[in-house]
Amino acid sequence: MSELRFDNRVAVVTGAGRGLGRAYALLLAARGAKVVVNDPGVGLTGTDNDSSPATAVVTEIRQAGGEAIACTESVATPEGGNAIIRCALDHFGRVDILIHNAGNVRQASMKTMTQEDFDAVLDVHLRGAFHVVRPAFPLMCEAGYGRIVLTSSIGGLYGNHEVANYGVAKAGTIGLSNVVALEGEAEGVKCNVIVPGALTRMAEGIDTSAYPPMSPDLVAPVVGWLAHEDCSITGEMLISIAGRVARAFVGETRGVYRDPWSIEDVAAQMEQIRDTDSPLIFPVVPSGHVDHIRYSFAMASRAGASGD
C-alpha cells in the first residue's frame, strides 16, 4: 500500500501541545498536512495558561520541514471555538480535518463534586467539541469534504469512580458524533470517535508500573486513518489502547414482545430480555435510529398478525 498522505489538507488539532494531541499533530504534519496546533497550555484542572506547549510543537513541525501555526484559544467558550477555526482560515484558507482532543480533569466523588467541577470538565470535553464542530461543520459541508474525529473514553463507555463529570462528557461526545455523521453523510463529511488509552498527564497519580507500552504514538495512526480521505467509516467508534485496536458499538438484545405488560411479567421475562445471544446492531449511518424503531414496530405487527 502506498503511503497515506495529507498534502494540501489543513488540520485543526485541539489539545495538541502535549500527549495524544501532540502525537496527532506531528504525524499529520509529517504526512503533509498544514496544522493548527491549538492548546492554551493550561494545567490538568484547566488553569494557568502557558503558550509554550503549542509553540514548541509548531517549532518541532517547522524544523522537520512542515507547516503549522499555534493557537492558544480555549475550546471552553463559543468565542474560543470560533477563533480556533478562524485561525485555520486566516492562515491556511480552509479546514479539512478537525480533531478534538483537548481535555481536563476535576476528580471528585458524587458526594463531593461541585457544580463548578462538573461544568469545568463538560466545558472542555463536550461543549468544547461543539464549540469547534459548530463553526467547522458548515465550512466542510460547503467544500463537500471533511473529516472530524472526536474523543471519548472508556470512562464514557463504562464509567469509573470519582469522574462523573468526565464520564458524562465523554458519553455525550458519542451522541454528538453520531448526529454530525448523520448530517454530514450526504455532504462528504465523516465523523468518528476515537477511544484512546495512553500514558499522558491524565494518568498522573495512577500506578502504571505494570502497564504495557502505552505511548500516544500507538494511538496516532488510528486517528490518522480516521482523518484521512480514504477513511471508509462514519458514525463509528474505534478503541486504541496498548497496541490493541478494536471497534466499540451499541448493541441490543432481541427483546421480548407482550401486550399488555405487568410488573410481574417484566420480572418473569427479565432473563430473556437480557439474553445477549445473537445481539442486534443498528449502525448509526445510514439509519440506525429508524432501523431501531422499525424492528420494534415489526415485533408488534407480527404479534398482531398472529393474534398473540
N, C-alpha and C positions, 0 to 999 in steps of 0.2 A: 504494500500500500504506500502511495506517495505521502509525503508529509502534509498534514493538515495545517494550513496557514491562515493568517488573519490579515493579509496585506490589504490595505485601503479600508480596513474596518476601524471604527472608533469604539472603544470600550470604556465604560464607566464602572469602576470598582469601588464600592464603599467599604470603609474599614480596611483600607489597603496599605496602611502604614506598618502593620505588623502581622505576624502569624499567617493565617489562611489567606487573607486578602492580599497580603504582600506576595505570597506564592502565586496567586492567580494573576496579579498584575505583571509579575516578572515573566511568567510563562506566556501570557498573551503578547506581551511586548517582544519577547524573543521570537515569536512566530509572526511578527509583522504588524501587530495592532498598534494603533495610537491610543494611549491610555490616560484617562483622567484618574489620578491616584487621589481618592478622597479619604481624608482622615483628619479630624480635628485634634488628634493626639491626646485624647483625654485618658484619664485613669480608668480602671475597670468599673468604677461606680459612676463614671460619667462626668468627672470634674477635672480641673487642672489642664486646660488646653495647652498644646505644645505642637507647633508646626513642624518640628524636626523629623518625626517619623515619615510623614508624607514626602517632604523634600528629600530625605535620604533615599527613599525608593525611586523617586524621579531621577536623582543623580545616578543611581545604580543602573537604571534603564538607559539613560543617555550615554553613560560611559561604555555601555555594551553596544551602542550604535542605534538604539531605539528612540522613539518619540514619546514623551509623556509630559504632563503638566500636573502640578499639585493643586489640590483644592481642599481647604480646611473648613469648609462649611459643615454644619451639623445636619444630619438627616432628621433630627428630632422635631423640626418645625417645617411647616409647608414652605416657608420662605427659604430655609436651608436647602430643602429638596429641589426647589425650582432653581436655586443658584448653582447647585451641582450640575444639573442638566444644562443650564445656560453656559457653564464653563466649557462643556464639551462643544457646544455650538459656537461659542465665541472663538475658541482656539482651533477646532478641527472641522467645524461646519456641519457636523451631523452626529448622530448617536445610533450605533448599530447593535451594541451589546450593553446590557445593564446587569451587573452582578451586585446584589445587595447582601453584603457580608457584615456590615457594622453591627457591633453588639456591646452590651454592658451587663453587669451583674449586680443585683441587690438581693443578697441571700437573707432569708428570714422565714421562720415557720408561719403557718396560717394563724397561729395565736398572736404573733408579734408583728407581722408585716404591716407597714403603714401604707396609707393611700399614696404617699409620695414614692415609696419603694415600688409600688405596683405600677404607677403611671410612668415613672422614670424608665423602666425596662420596656414597657409597651411603646413608649415614645420612640425608642431607638429601633427595636426589633420589628414591631408590627406596624405602628404608624409610620415609622421611618421607611419601611418598604413601600407603603402607599405614597409617601411624600416624594419618592423618586420615580416610582412607576407612573404616577398620575401625569407628570409633565412629559415623560419619555414615551409613553404608550401612543398617544396620538401622532407624535412625530414618526414613530416606527410604522404605524398604520398608513400614514401619508406616503412614506417611502416604499411601502409594500414589503418591508423586511425588518425583522428584529428578533433578537434572542434575549430573553430575560431569565435570569437564574436567581431564585430567592432561597433563603437559607432557613431550614427548620432544624430540628434536633431530635434525638431520641427522647429528650425531655418533653418535646411536644407530642411525640407519638405515644410514649408510655408513662410520662410523668416522672417525677423524682421528688425527694424530700426537700423542703425548705426553698422551693423555687416556683411557687405558684405563678408569680408574675412571668417568669421565663417560659414555663410550660404553656400558659395561656397565649403568650405572644407567638411562640413557635407553632402551636396548633393553628392559630389564626392565620399565619403565613401560608399554610397549606390551602386554606379556603380562598385567600386572595389569589394565589397562583392558579387555582382551578378556574376562577372567573376570568382572569386575564387570558388563560389558554383558550377558553371557550370563545371569548370575544375577539381574540386575535387570530383564530384559526383561518378565517376567510381572507385575512389581510397579510398573510405571510409572517405573522409574529408568533413565535413559540415561547412558551413559558413553562419552566420546570422547577422542581425543588431539589436542592442538594441537602442531604442529611449527613453532615461530616463529623468525623471523630479525629481529633489531632491534639497533640500536646502543645498548647499555646498558653497565653496568660490566663485564659479561662479555667485552666486546670490548677491554678495556684491554690495551695492548701490541701491538695489531694495527694495521697501516697501513690505515685506512679512507678515505683521501683520494679514492680513485677510486670509492667505493661510491655508488650512487644513494640517494635518500632512504630511510631505514630507521627511521622513528620507531616507537616502540611503539604510537602511535595508529593505525598502519596494521594492526596485528595485533588490536587490541582488539575491533573489530566482529565479527571471525570468532569469537573466544572468546565474545562476547556472544550471537551466534546459537546457538552450541553450548550455552550456558547457558539459553537461552530455552525456554519451554514449547512453542513452535512448532518446535523442532528436530526434524527428521524422520529423523535417522540415529542409529545407536548402534553401537559397536564399530568405528568408523572413525577414520582419521587425516586431518586437514586441515593442509596446509602453508600458511604465510603468511610471505612474505619479500619485502621491497621492493615491495609492492603486488601481487605475484602470489599468488593463492590457488589451491590445487590439492589433489587427493586423492592420498595415498600408500596403497599397498596391497601385500599379499604376493601374488605370482603364482608359478605353476609351469609348467614346460614340459609338453607332453603325455606325455612319458616313453616308455620302451621296455619291453616285456614279454618276458622269456625265462625258461625254467625247464628246465635249470639255467643258472647263470651261471658263467663262469670269469673270472679276472683279465683274460685276453686278450679275452674278449667285452666286458668293460667298456671296455677300451681301444679296441676296434674300433667300438663304438657311441657313443663319447663325443660325437661331433659331433651325432648325432641326439638323444641325451639332453639336450644343452644347447641345442637348437634352440628359440628363443623365439618363432617364428611361432605365432600362434593360442594364446596362453598361457591357462591356466586360472586363474580367480579364485574362491576359495571364501569368500564373505563370512562374517565371524565369527558374526554373528547372521542367521538363527536356528540354523544348524547346520554351520558351516564345518568343524569337527573331524570330524564324522560324514561330511559330504559328501566330504572328502578320502579317508577310508578306503573309502567306498563306490565311489568312482571307481577306486581302486587295485584293490580286490577284483573290480570288474567286468571289468577288463582280464584278470585271471587266469581269471575264469569264462568269458569269451568265448573265450580261447585254449583252455581245457579243452574247451569245447563243439565247437570246430572241429577238435580233435585235434592242434593245434600243440604 
